[in-house]
Amino acid sequence: TRQLGGAYLKLSNAQAKLGKYNEAIISAQKAYELTQSTGELNSKKQIAEALSELYLKQGDFKNAYQYQRYHQKVILCITEQSRKRHRPEKLWD
């Protein structure tokens, strides 16, 4: 599922470069749907950012904002996970 989601994101990026924004959104949406069942936060972050930018280019500010907010939430989750992993153990009580 992770690899397929990544493939759809790459396809979306290629379509966007060609100016095919509607097709790019469809491909990015497929990638988004595939990653929702995984815990892969970096992929979710990339896809949400791509969808936000694509909708912005289409003038769909409501969806652009929605995916930008989701992108920010994923970044906060990644940051929190990183803090928990790198938090030093207490040496004294």
N, C-alpha and C positions, 0 to 999 in steps of 0.2 A: 504494500500500500504506500509506503514511504517513497519508494522509487517511482511509482506511477504518479504520485502527487508531484514529485520533482520534475518528471517529464512534462506534465501538464503546465507547470509553471514556466519551464523553458520554452514550451510552445507558445504560451501566452506572451512571453517577452519578445519572441521573434515576431509574432503577429502585431504587437504594439509598435515595434520598429518599422513595420511595413505600413503603419497607419490603420490597421484593421482592428480598431478598438472594440467593436462589438464581439468579434471572434475572440479577441484577447480576453475580454471579460468572461466569456463562456468557458474558456480553457482555465482561467484562474479560478472561477467558481468550482470547476470540477476538482482542481487541486485542493481548494479550501474544504470541500465536502470530504475528500479522501483523508485529509489530515485531522479532521475533527475527532476521529476515533483513536488517534494516537496521542502520545504525550510529547511529541516532537515540537517543542516550542519555537526553535529557530525557523523551522519550515512555516509554522503558523505566522510568525512575525513577518517573514518575507512575503508570504501570500497576501496577508492583510495590507501590507504596505503597497504591494503591486495593485491590488484592487482599489485601494484608496486613490492612487495616482490615475488609474484608468478611468474611474468614475469622474474624477476631477476634470480630466481631459474631455470627457463627454458632456460636461456641464451638469452632471448629476451630483449636486453638492450634498444632498441628504445622504446618499449611499457613500460618498467620499468621506463624509464626516463619520458615519457609522464605522467604516473600516479603519479610519484613522484612530478612533477611540479604542477599537479592538486591538489595533497594533500597539497602542500605548499600554493597554492592560497586559498584553503578552510580554512587553519589555519589563514591566514591573514584576511579573512572575519570574522571569529569567533573572532579574537582579536579586530578588528575594532568595531564589534557589542558590545563586552564587554566594550570597552572604552566608547562608546556612552551611554551605560546603566549606567555606574558608574561615569560618569562625574558630578561633583558637580555643582549645579545651581549657577549662579552668584548672589551674595548678593547685590552688588553695581554696579551701571552703571558708 
